[in-house]
Each structure stands twice: as structure tokens, then as C-alpha cells.
Amino acid sequence: MSHMGKPKGKVDAKKSLGQIREAVEKALGVPVAFAPDCAKAADAAKALKMGEALLLENLRFYPEEEGKPVGIDKADPAYDEAKKAMKASQKEFAKTLASYADCYVMDAFGTAHRKHASTAVIADYFDADNKMLGLLMEKEVQAVDNVLSNIKRPFVAIMGGSKVSSKIGIIENLLGKVDKLILCGGMTYTFAKAHNGEIGDSIVELDKLDVALGVEELAKKNGVELVLGSDCTATNGLDFGTMSVKEGAQIITCPANQVPAGFEGVDAGPESQKAFAEAIKGAKTILWNGPAGVFECDAFTAGSRAIGDAIAKATAEGAFSLIGGGDSVACVNKFGLADQVSYISTGGGALLEAIEGKVLPGVAAIKGE
């Protein structure tokens, strides 16, 4: 059983798992039947012969999977009652799913941070000997443990992406563990603006300037070397629709706190790239989440590539490197570095929450935590 996309509790033929039945059959090398209704698959499960498998329809077609009321606003006075009723329905849905099998293997790290019917609640209906983490989940949990618990120093973390707000919990947790923290990507300009820098049209969170200054203070208090981009590549003509530079547009290099009006910072500049590589050099534990720029556009890959190359080099010299988050993984694959890092996580939100120090429901349900 699995998910595909986010149909939000409604049937969407484009997201039906029936489309992958043949591929699953080929991958497993056994006959695979398909159950078009997850809630009514008991007969199909009983009809299986030894060595056969049954693929259930997309669990997210059912609102009970996520356990959230559908069609009612949180501000509605009846929302709390609807939520309570949905939680009860979720338990029944999980119980039904559990009835199809003798044991439960949780191997979806990408959704382990969600307490959904199929990722956590279902475990309540299996005894300890008949529920377990899958091989992938074990690797993911071990990789996070290597980074956060079994730390070999120096420990360098690279946090990229556009917003400080989406990473603040992780950043604060890491500042109590790392030796060096590289902050890059769009959040560069929130830090620059916090010091009254000129950032042109670069992405910025004006309501998070105090948060940026707080991060700098916490780093100083914890003795962590905070590495921010000093320069950037900027343009006045990036087409985000096609991820290309518009004809006639300019591309310049400038200080990250002196971006001209009409331009936006889209990548780390040459000096920043050198600083990032130098900070990564000699590291023994490395965590990378989030690119240094708009790497999807070939003109602005240099910053992310510099980080990727430095991580690959440090890994070759004995470092344990964990790459996580969709964009970082895409970077590693785009640059052909996948086989030059220690571990590439399949989880985005799950990995970030684990790094933040949160207990993942999908793991807790198996371990009985």
C-alpha cells in the first residue's frame, strides 16, 4: 500500500496506483493483483495464492488516511467535532487495512513524520513481533543517528533554500551540535537585510529579520562558525516558468548586501563558493539540505555544484555525508555525485523533522515509543 500525489481525499484517476501495477509486478517478479477499493479488499487479500501480491489503491483517495475533516473550515464551530469523528474513522480505516495481513512493515520514510492511518495508526493493530521497520527505514534511521548522535568532528551542516522560517527549528537544533553551519540560498538575503544591506529584488522575509539576528547570536554563543555568502550572482531576467534567462537580460556578480535595484540574487558568487568549500574541507560529518541557488537553471548551478564537489571530496577522505531534501538530492543527481556521498535520504519533511529532534510517528509506532 502506498501514496501517490496529494488528491486530498478525493479519487483522481491520474493518481491511481493501478497505473503502476505492471511495474510493481515486474520489480517483484511475482503476480500482482490490484484492489481498486482499499476499504473493501478483504476478499482480494484472501484470494492470494502463495507468492502472489496485492497492490491497494492510492490510500490518499480516502480522507481517513490523513485523518483530517474534508469540506469544513478550521474556523467553523463544528470543526472540532468533525475532527474527533474523523479520528475515529481513521482508526477504523487503519483496522481494516491491518485485517488484510499478518504483519506490517513500515518502509516509507518519506511519510514517517505523518501520523496517517497507514504510516502509524495501523501499527496499533499488530503485536510487537509482527510489526517492524523495513530495510530502507532502518538505513534512514541509522543515517540520522550517525549525523545527530554518533557525531565525528568536525561536523559541518549546510542549510539552503529560500526561507529562514521553514528551517529555523532545524537551524536552532543544529547550532547545539555542529562546528560549522553554512547558510545559503534565498535565506542569504534575509540575513543581509537584517544588517541593512541592499538586496534589490531578491527573496526576503522582512518579518524574520530579528530571527536572522537571533541565529547569529546563538551561533556566537555556542561557538559555531556561521558561514554566510559574501557575494552572489544576480540577474534582472530569470524566467521562473521556463527556468531560463530571458533574452537580453544581465547576469552580474556583486556583494550579497549590495544587489542593485531590479536585480535578484540567484546563486552564490565566486568568493562565497570558495568560503563554502573551505568550510567543508576536513569535515568528518556533513549534512546538506537545500541548494545554494536556483540550480534548476543551468546558468546558476555554480554555488550548489561547489558545495556538492566539496562534499564529495571530503567523503572520499573519510567523512560521513548525508544528503536530504528534494532539491539537494536533485543537485547531487544533476551533478553526477550520487555515488560519491555516503547516504542520500528519501525523506524531505521526515528528515528535517528528525534533524530538528522530533520523534517521527512512523518510527515511534513500530518501536513503541
Disulfide bonds with the S-S distance in Angstrom:
none
